[in-house]
Amino acid sequence: MELDTLKALYVDELKDLWSAEQQIIKAMPKVIKAAKSKVLKDAFRKHLKQTREQRRRLEDICRALGVSPRGKKCVGMEGLLKEASELIRERPDPEVLDAGLITVVQHVEHYEIAGYGTARTWARVLGLRGQANTLQRTLNEEGGADHLLTKIALKVNVAAKN
């Protein structure tokens, strides 16, 4: 696909986000299993459920545009999730592992926030108001997940310090 219009760039970003969500869905069960804190596990489970819904929304948007969400690999997300796998393989103390997992997942959230914010703005510019609203909903969820992880980190980081 040539990226010679804003709409083409928008579709490319949607595909990138869909690939990112697919990779997260595949990786999160390992992250959930590795986490030690029940509160953290619950937060990760909740976000995995949201991620599945976010992927479905992207599929709906792509269907409305007459394109497949497939066909692009999000290498940025691949790198972030590789960091999670490496951290888990290192087997740090449980509290340190939880603190590290929060950091990695917050990097994931920030990456998604950037992508969804951009896609939402492009949808607005392209006059795709319904799609912009859908993307804003996902953006709100990503921000909420990030804020929840920050709140959990306040306790986990203290435990990891000792």
Sine and cosine of phi, psi and omega as CSV:
sin_phi,cos_phi,sin_psi,cos_psi,sin_omega,cos_omega
0.00,0.00,0.75,-0.66,0.08,-1.00
-0.99,0.15,0.68,-0.73,0.01,-1.00
-0.99,-0.16,0.90,0.43,-0.07,-1.00
-0.97,-0.24,0.01,1.00,0.06,-1.00
-0.68,-0.74,0.32,-0.95,0.06,-1.00
-0.89,0.45,-0.59,0.81,0.01,-1.00
-0.90,0.44,-0.65,0.76,0.04,-1.00
-0.90,0.44,-0.65,0.76,0.04,-1.00
-0.91,0.42,-0.64,0.77,0.04,-1.00
-0.87,0.49,-0.74,0.67,0.02,-1.00
-0.88,0.47,-0.66,0.75,0.03,-1.00
-0.88,0.48,-0.66,0.75,0.02,-1.00
-0.92,0.39,-0.64,0.77,0.05,-1.00
-0.87,0.49,-0.67,0.74,0.02,-1.00
-0.91,0.42,-0.63,0.77,0.04,-1.00
-0.90,0.45,-0.69,0.72,0.02,-1.00
-0.91,0.43,-0.64,0.76,0.02,-1.00
-0.89,0.46,-0.69,0.72,0.05,-1.00
-0.88,0.48,-0.67,0.74,0.03,-1.00
-0.87,0.49,-0.72,0.70,-0.01,-1.00
-0.89,0.45,-0.66,0.75,0.04,-1.00
-0.85,0.53,-0.71,0.70,-0.02,-1.00
-0.91,0.41,-0.62,0.79,0.03,-1.00
-0.90,0.44,-0.70,0.71,0.00,-1.00
-0.86,0.52,-0.62,0.78,0.01,-1.00
-0.95,0.30,-0.61,0.79,-0.11,-0.99
-1.00,0.09,-0.52,0.86,-0.14,-0.99
-0.87,0.49,-0.58,0.81,0.04,-1.00
-0.84,0.54,-0.60,0.80,0.04,-1.00
-0.92,0.38,-0.63,0.78,0.01,-1.00
-0.92,0.39,-0.69,0.72,0.02,-1.00
-0.87,0.49,-0.71,0.70,0.00,-1.00
-0.88,0.47,-0.61,0.79,-0.05,-1.00
-0.96,0.27,-0.51,0.86,-0.04,-1.00
-0.89,0.46,0.59,-0.81,-0.03,-1.00
-0.98,-0.19,-0.61,0.80,-0.03,-1.00
-0.95,0.31,0.77,-0.64,0.03,-1.00
-0.88,0.47,-0.66,0.75,0.00,-1.00
-0.88,0.47,-0.66,0.75,0.01,-1.00
-0.93,0.37,-0.69,0.72,0.05,-1.00
-0.84,0.55,-0.70,0.71,0.00,-1.00
-0.89,0.46,-0.66,0.75,0.02,-1.00
-0.90,0.44,-0.67,0.74,0.03,-1.00
-0.91,0.42,-0.66,0.75,0.02,-1.00
-0.89,0.46,-0.70,0.72,0.01,-1.00
-0.87,0.50,-0.69,0.73,-0.04,-1.00
-0.95,0.31,-0.52,0.85,0.08,-1.00
-0.88,0.48,-0.67,0.74,0.05,-1.00
-0.88,0.47,-0.69,0.72,0.05,-1.00
-0.89,0.46,-0.63,0.77,-0.03,-1.00
-0.88,0.48,-0.65,0.76,0.05,-1.00
-0.88,0.48,-0.65,0.76,0.04,-1.00
-0.93,0.38,-0.63,0.78,0.02,-1.00
-0.90,0.44,-0.64,0.77,0.06,-1.00
-0.88,0.48,-0.68,0.73,0.01,-1.00
-0.88,0.47,-0.66,0.75,0.03,-1.00
-0.88,0.48,-0.67,0.74,0.04,-1.00
-0.88,0.47,-0.64,0.77,0.05,-1.00
-0.89,0.46,-0.65,0.76,0.04,-1.00
-0.89,0.45,-0.69,0.72,0.02,-1.00
-0.89,0.46,-0.72,0.70,0.00,-1.00
-0.89,0.45,-0.64,0.77,0.03,-1.00
-0.87,0.50,-0.68,0.73,0.02,-1.00
-0.90,0.44,-0.49,0.87,0.02,-1.00
-1.00,0.06,-0.13,0.99,0.00,-1.00
0.97,0.22,0.47,0.88,0.00,-1.00
-0.78,-0.63,0.35,-0.94,0.10,-1.00
-1.00,0.03,0.59,-0.80,0.06,-1.00
-0.97,0.24,-0.21,0.98,-0.05,-1.00
-0.99,0.17,0.22,-0.98,0.14,-0.99
0.93,-0.36,0.01,1.00,0.03,-1.00
-0.66,-0.75,0.61,-0.79,0.06,-1.00
-0.95,-0.31,0.80,-0.60,0.02,-1.00
-0.99,0.14,0.99,-0.13,-0.04,-1.00
-0.95,0.31,-0.45,0.89,0.06,-1.00
-0.89,0.46,-0.73,0.68,0.01,-1.00
-0.92,0.39,-0.60,0.80,0.03,-1.00
-0.84,0.55,-0.69,0.73,0.01,-1.00
-0.91,0.41,-0.68,0.74,0.01,-1.00
-0.90,0.44,-0.67,0.74,-0.02,-1.00
-0.95,0.30,-0.47,0.88,0.09,-1.00
-0.90,0.44,-0.61,0.80,0.06,-1.00
-0.87,0.49,-0.63,0.78,0.03,-1.00
-0.90,0.44,-0.71,0.70,0.02,-1.00
-0.88,0.48,-0.67,0.74,0.01,-1.00
-0.90,0.44,-0.66,0.75,0.02,-1.00
-0.88,0.48,-0.72,0.69,-0.01,-1.00
-0.88,0.47,-0.67,0.74,0.01,-1.00
-0.89,0.45,-0.49,0.87,-0.01,-1.00
-0.94,0.33,-0.32,0.95,0.05,-1.00
0.79,0.61,0.83,0.55,0.06,-1.00
-0.95,0.32,0.12,-0.99,0.10,-1.00
-0.79,0.61,0.53,-0.85,-0.08,-1.00
-0.80,0.60,-0.69,0.72,-0.02,-1.00
-0.93,0.37,-0.60,0.80,0.03,-1.00
-0.93,0.36,-0.64,0.77,0.05,-1.00
-0.87,0.50,-0.73,0.68,0.01,-1.00
-0.86,0.50,-0.69,0.73,0.02,-1.00
-0.88,0.48,-0.67,0.74,0.02,-1.00
-0.92,0.39,-0.64,0.77,0.02,-1.00
-0.90,0.43,-0.63,0.77,0.06,-1.00
-0.86,0.51,-0.71,0.71,0.00,-1.00
-0.87,0.50,-0.74,0.67,-0.02,-1.00
-0.89,0.46,-0.71,0.70,-0.03,-1.00
-0.93,0.37,-0.54,0.84,0.09,-1.00
-0.92,0.38,-0.57,0.82,0.11,-0.99
-0.87,0.49,-0.67,0.75,0.05,-1.00
-0.86,0.50,-0.74,0.67,-0.01,-1.00
-0.87,0.50,-0.69,0.73,-0.03,-1.00
-0.91,0.41,-0.61,0.79,0.07,-1.00
-0.88,0.48,-0.71,0.70,0.01,-1.00
-0.91,0.41,-0.65,0.76,0.02,-1.00
-0.85,0.53,-0.69,0.73,0.03,-1.00
-0.89,0.46,-0.72,0.70,-0.03,-1.00
-0.92,0.40,-0.72,0.69,-0.01,-1.00
-0.93,0.37,-0.58,0.81,0.04,-1.00
-0.90,0.44,-0.67,0.74,0.04,-1.00
-0.90,0.43,-0.75,0.67,-0.02,-1.00
-0.88,0.47,-0.65,0.76,0.03,-1.00
-0.87,0.49,-0.70,0.71,0.00,-1.00
-0.90,0.44,-0.68,0.73,0.02,-1.00
-0.90,0.43,-0.63,0.78,0.04,-1.00
-0.87,0.49,-0.66,0.75,0.03,-1.00
-0.88,0.48,-0.74,0.68,-0.02,-1.00
-0.88,0.47,-0.60,0.80,-0.01,-1.00
-0.98,0.18,-0.02,1.00,0.02,-1.00
0.98,0.21,0.34,0.94,-0.01,-1.00
-0.99,-0.13,0.93,0.37,-0.14,-0.99
-0.85,0.53,-0.70,0.72,0.01,-1.00
-0.89,0.46,-0.67,0.74,0.04,-1.00
-0.91,0.40,-0.63,0.77,0.04,-1.00
-0.87,0.49,-0.66,0.75,0.02,-1.00
-0.91,0.42,-0.65,0.76,0.04,-1.00
-0.89,0.45,-0.70,0.72,0.02,-1.00
-0.91,0.41,-0.57,0.82,0.06,-1.00
-0.90,0.43,-0.63,0.78,0.04,-1.00
-0.86,0.51,-0.72,0.69,0.03,-1.00
-0.90,0.43,-0.67,0.74,0.03,-1.00
-0.86,0.52,-0.65,0.76,0.05,-1.00
-0.89,0.45,-0.65,0.76,0.03,-1.00
-0.90,0.43,-0.67,0.75,0.01,-1.00
-0.89,0.45,-0.68,0.74,0.05,-1.00
-0.89,0.45,-0.64,0.77,0.03,-1.00
-0.89,0.45,-0.66,0.75,0.04,-1.00
-0.89,0.45,-0.67,0.74,0.03,-1.00
-0.88,0.48,-0.71,0.71,0.00,-1.00
-0.90,0.43,-0.65,0.76,0.03,-1.00
-0.89,0.45,-0.67,0.74,0.02,-1.00
-0.90,0.43,-0.59,0.80,0.06,-1.00
-0.89,0.46,-0.67,0.74,0.02,-1.00
-0.89,0.45,-0.71,0.71,0.03,-1.00
-0.90,0.43,-0.62,0.78,-0.03,-1.00
-0.88,0.48,-0.52,0.85,-0.01,-1.00
-0.84,0.54,-0.61,0.79,0.03,-1.00
-1.00,0.10,-0.70,0.71,-0.05,-1.00
-0.89,0.46,-0.66,0.76,-0.01,-1.00
-0.90,0.44,-0.60,0.80,0.05,-1.00
-0.90,0.43,-0.68,0.73,0.01,-1.00
-0.91,0.42,-0.61,0.79,0.00,-1.00
-0.94,0.35,-0.46,0.89,-0.04,-1.00
-0.92,0.40,-0.57,0.82,-0.10,-1.00
-0.99,0.14,0.00,0.00,0.00,0.00
